[in-house]
Amino acid sequence: MSISVGIGYDSHRFAEGRKLILGGVEVPYEKGLSGHSDADVLTHAVIDAILGAAGLGDIGEVFPDTDPAWEGADSIGLLSTVIGMLRGPVLNVDATLICEQPKLGPFRPSMVSRLGEATGGRISVKATTNEQMGWIGRGEGIACMAVATVDLD
């Protein structure tokens, strides 16, 4: 067994007229996130962590936002594509969403389930605030950090 660890980070601004998708789950909220795809900040951070662990670059290299093929893309589908690029399984993903609003606790089990189905690995999703500091604290958007462990064999 050859274990490797990767770190992912993503952030998106809130935008009017978009759905808020996190971990493949639609979260009821007055705004969504701005981005080329569905702007699923949680799944994007997970993708970057997995790509990093596997030494396969980053999400911008694999799915460039200059390519119209990825416009409006379902990020769980992008994650499934990345899983298909791996030689071995995803063992573990640990992710932390950072936002003031909306409250995400009720949606975490569904996020864990969707990400677990897509990766086949053990998933942990946590949420915290930024204690009203900075752009996140002002409610301008959401950020996410993720760590993934991948078996390269």
C-alpha positions in Angstrom: 0.0 0.0 0.0 1.4 3.4 -1.0 -0.5 6.2 0.8 -0.5 9.8 -0.2 -2.1 12.9 1.3 -3.3 16.0 -0.6 -4.8 19.3 0.5 -7.5 21.3 -1.3 -8.9 24.7 -0.9 -11.6 26.6 -2.7 -13.7 29.8 -2.2 -16.5 31.4 -4.1 -18.5 34.6 -3.8 -22.2 34.6 -3.3 -24.3 35.5 -6.3 -28.0 36.3 -6.9 -30.0 34.0 -9.1 -27.9 30.8 -8.5 -28.6 27.6 -6.5 -26.4 26.9 -3.5 -24.9 23.5 -4.1 -22.5 22.1 -1.5 -21.2 18.5 -1.7 -23.7 17.8 -4.4 -26.6 18.9 -2.2 -28.9 21.8 -2.9 -29.0 24.0 0.3 -32.0 26.4 0.5 -30.6 29.9 0.6 -31.4 33.2 -1.0 -28.1 33.2 -3.0 -25.9 30.6 -4.6 -22.2 30.7 -5.4 -20.6 32.4 -8.4 -18.5 30.2 -10.7 -18.0 28.6 -14.1 -19.5 25.2 -13.0 -22.1 24.8 -10.3 -19.6 26.5 -8.0 -19.8 23.6 -5.4 -17.0 24.9 -3.2 -17.0 21.7 -1.0 -16.7 19.3 -4.0 -14.1 21.6 -5.6 -11.9 21.5 -2.5 -12.3 17.7 -2.3 -11.3 17.4 -6.0 -8.2 19.4 -5.4 -7.2 17.4 -2.4 -7.6 14.1 -4.3 -5.7 15.4 -7.3 -3.0 16.7 -5.1 -2.7 13.3 -3.3 -2.5 11.5 -6.6 0.0 14.0 -8.1 -2.4 14.9 -10.9 -2.3 18.7 -10.8 -5.3 20.8 -9.8 -8.9 21.4 -10.7 -8.0 24.3 -12.9 -5.7 22.2 -15.0 -8.1 19.2 -15.3 -11.3 21.3 -15.8 -10.2 24.8 -17.0 -12.8 27.6 -16.6 -11.8 28.7 -20.1 -13.4 25.6 -21.6 -17.1 26.0 -22.3 -17.5 22.2 -21.8 -17.4 22.8 -18.0 -19.8 25.7 -17.9 -22.6 24.9 -15.5 -21.0 21.4 -14.9 -22.2 19.3 -12.0 -19.2 19.1 -9.7 -20.1 15.6 -8.4 -19.7 14.5 -12.1 -16.3 16.2 -12.2 -15.4 14.4 -9.0 -16.4 11.1 -10.6 -14.2 11.9 -13.5 -11.3 12.5 -11.2 -12.0 9.2 -9.3 -11.7 7.5 -12.7 -8.2 8.9 -13.1 -6.9 7.2 -10.0 -4.9 4.0 -9.8 -6.1 3.2 -6.3 -8.9 4.1 -4.0 -9.7 7.2 -2.0 -9.4 6.1 1.6 -10.5 9.2 3.5 -11.6 12.8 3.0 -11.9 15.4 5.7 -13.4 18.8 4.7 -14.3 22.0 6.6 -16.7 24.5 5.1 -16.3 28.1 6.4 -19.3 30.5 6.2 -21.5 32.6 8.5 -24.7 31.7 6.7 -26.5 29.5 5.9 -26.3 27.1 8.8 -25.2 23.8 7.3 -25.6 21.3 10.1 -28.9 19.8 8.8 -27.4 19.2 5.4 -24.1 17.6 6.4 -25.3 14.0 6.4 -26.5 14.3 2.8 -23.2 15.9 1.8 -21.3 13.0 3.4 -23.5 10.5 1.6 -23.2 12.2 -1.8 -19.4 12.5 -1.5 -19.0 9.0 -0.1 -21.0 7.6 -3.1 -18.8 9.5 -5.5 -15.4 8.7 -3.9 -16.0 5.3 -2.2 -14.0 6.6 0.7 -14.7 7.6 4.3 -16.0 11.2 4.4 -16.1 13.8 7.1 -17.7 17.2 6.5 -17.6 19.9 9.1 -18.8 23.5 9.1 -17.6 26.5 11.0 -17.8 30.3 10.9 -15.1 32.9 10.5 -16.3 34.7 13.7 -17.5 37.6 11.5 -14.0 38.4 10.4 -13.0 39.2 6.8 -14.9 38.6 3.6 -16.4 35.3 4.9 -17.4 37.0 8.1 -19.2 39.7 6.1 -21.2 37.0 4.4 -19.6 37.6 1.0 -19.1 33.9 0.2 -18.0 30.4 1.3 -14.6 28.8 1.6 -13.7 25.2 2.1 -10.5 23.2 3.1 -10.2 19.5 2.4 -7.6 16.8 3.0 -7.7 13.5 1.1 -5.8 10.3 1.6 -5.4 8.1 -1.5 -3.9 4.7 -2.0 -1.7 5.0 -5.1 -1.5 1.3 -5.8 
